[in-house]
Amino acid sequence: EVQLVESGGGLVQAGGSLRLSCAASGFALEDYVIGWFRQAPGKEREGLSCIQSRSGSTYYTDSVKGRFTMSSDNAKNTVYLQMNSLKPEDTAIYYCAAAPRRRRPLYSSFSTWWLNNLHYDYWGQGTQVTVSS
């Protein structure tokens, strides 16, 4: 059974840091792409970053580039999202998601494809991140 479990969310002051974890089971990370998404109240789910651990390819959307870093530990089957310089507008529920890496068509761009939440099969339950001003 495929399962994703996020942890590490919480309350932090603006400028602070948090590290989110996404523990995967039921599949090998190197065969999948993992994406991080967030959803704030009243807003659409937003794609933040993605990683393909086999190749090491990562991508970040502009709003988090330079502040968030994604990494993977294949031995632990866990992906991390290190979030620094947090802002109140980062407040949201954060989700990790997984999809087979071979799903992406060759004609598509890595970033455009994997930041689209519709392309993912499996989702975690989410973890709340609240940044106070």
C-alpha positions as CSV (number, residue, x, y, z in Angstrom):
1,E,0.0,0.0,0.0
2,V,1.4,3.4,-1.0
3,Q,1.4,5.9,1.8
4,L,2.8,9.4,2.3
5,V,3.0,10.9,5.8
6,E,4.0,14.5,6.3
7,S,5.4,15.9,9.6
8,G,7.3,18.9,10.8
9,G,4.7,21.6,10.5
10,G,4.0,24.1,13.3
11,L,3.9,27.7,14.4
12,V,6.9,29.9,13.7
13,Q,7.6,33.6,13.7
14,A,8.3,35.4,10.4
15,G,11.9,34.9,9.4
16,G,12.1,31.5,11.1
17,S,12.6,28.1,9.7
18,L,10.9,24.7,9.6
19,R,11.8,21.4,8.0
20,L,9.0,19.3,6.7
21,S,9.3,15.6,6.2
22,C,7.5,13.3,3.8
23,A,7.9,9.6,4.7
24,A,7.0,7.3,1.8
25,S,6.1,3.7,2.0
26,G,5.0,1.1,-0.6
27,F,7.3,2.3,-3.3
28,A,10.9,3.3,-4.0
29,L,11.6,7.0,-4.1
30,E,14.0,6.7,-7.0
31,D,11.1,5.5,-9.3
32,Y,8.9,8.4,-8.4
33,V,8.7,12.2,-8.5
34,I,7.8,13.9,-5.2
35,G,6.2,17.3,-5.2
36,W,5.4,19.7,-2.4
37,F,2.2,21.7,-2.6
38,R,0.4,24.0,-0.2
39,Q,-3.2,25.3,0.1
40,A,-4.2,28.4,2.1
41,P,-7.8,29.0,3.1
42,G,-9.9,30.2,0.1
43,K,-7.0,29.6,-2.3
44,E,-6.2,27.0,-4.9
45,R,-3.5,24.3,-4.2
46,E,-0.2,25.7,-5.3
47,G,2.8,23.7,-6.5
48,L,6.0,24.7,-4.7
49,S,8.7,22.3,-5.7
50,C,9.5,18.8,-7.0
51,I,12.3,16.4,-7.0
52,Q,13.3,13.3,-9.0
53,S,15.8,11.6,-6.8
54,R,17.1,9.3,-9.5
55,S,18.5,12.2,-11.5
56,G,18.7,14.8,-8.7
57,S,16.5,17.2,-10.7
58,T,14.7,19.7,-8.6
59,Y,12.5,22.7,-9.4
60,Y,11.1,25.5,-7.3
61,T,8.4,28.0,-8.1
62,D,9.4,31.6,-7.9
63,S,7.6,32.3,-4.6
64,V,9.9,29.9,-2.7
65,K,13.1,29.9,-4.8
66,G,16.1,30.8,-2.7
67,R,14.2,30.2,0.6
68,F,13.0,26.5,0.3
69,T,15.2,23.5,-0.4
70,M,14.0,20.1,-1.2
71,S,16.1,17.0,-0.6
72,S,15.7,13.2,-0.5
73,D,17.1,10.4,1.5
74,N,16.5,7.3,-0.5
75,A,17.8,5.0,2.2
76,K,15.0,6.3,4.5
77,N,12.5,6.7,1.7
78,T,11.9,10.2,2.9
79,V,11.8,13.6,1.3
80,Y,12.4,16.9,3.1
81,L,11.5,20.5,2.5
82,Q,13.7,22.9,4.4
83,M,11.9,26.3,4.6
84,N,13.9,29.3,5.6
85,S,13.0,33.0,5.9
86,L,9.4,32.2,6.3
87,K,6.8,34.8,5.7
88,P,3.2,35.1,6.9
89,E,2.0,34.5,3.4
90,D,3.6,31.0,3.6
91,T,0.8,30.0,6.1
92,A,-1.0,27.0,4.6
93,I,-1.5,23.3,4.8
94,Y,1.5,21.7,3.1
95,Y,1.1,18.4,1.2
96,C,3.6,16.0,-0.4
97,A,2.5,14.0,-3.4
98,A,4.0,11.2,-5.5
99,A,3.7,10.0,-9.1
100,P,5.7,7.6,-11.3
101,R,8.6,9.5,-12.9
102,R,7.9,7.9,-16.3
103,R,4.5,9.5,-16.5
104,R,5.8,12.8,-17.8
105,P,5.6,12.9,-21.6
106,L,8.9,13.6,-23.3
107,Y,7.5,16.7,-25.0
108,S,6.6,18.4,-21.6
109,S,8.9,20.5,-19.4
110,F,9.9,19.0,-16.1
111,S,8.7,22.0,-14.1
112,T,5.4,22.6,-15.8
113,W,4.4,19.0,-15.6
114,W,5.4,18.2,-12.1
115,L,4.1,21.4,-10.5
116,N,0.6,20.5,-11.7
117,N,-1.2,18.7,-8.9
118,L,-3.4,16.9,-11.3
119,H,-0.4,14.7,-12.4
120,Y,0.0,13.1,-9.0
121,D,-1.5,9.8,-7.8
122,Y,-0.8,9.8,-4.1
123,W,-1.1,12.4,-1.4
124,G,-0.3,12.8,2.2
125,Q,-2.7,14.1,4.8
126,G,-1.0,17.5,5.0
127,T,0.7,19.4,7.8
128,Q,-0.2,22.9,9.0
129,V,2.4,25.6,8.8
130,T,1.5,28.9,10.4
131,V,3.8,31.9,10.2
132,S,3.1,34.8,12.6
133,S,4.1,38.3,11.9
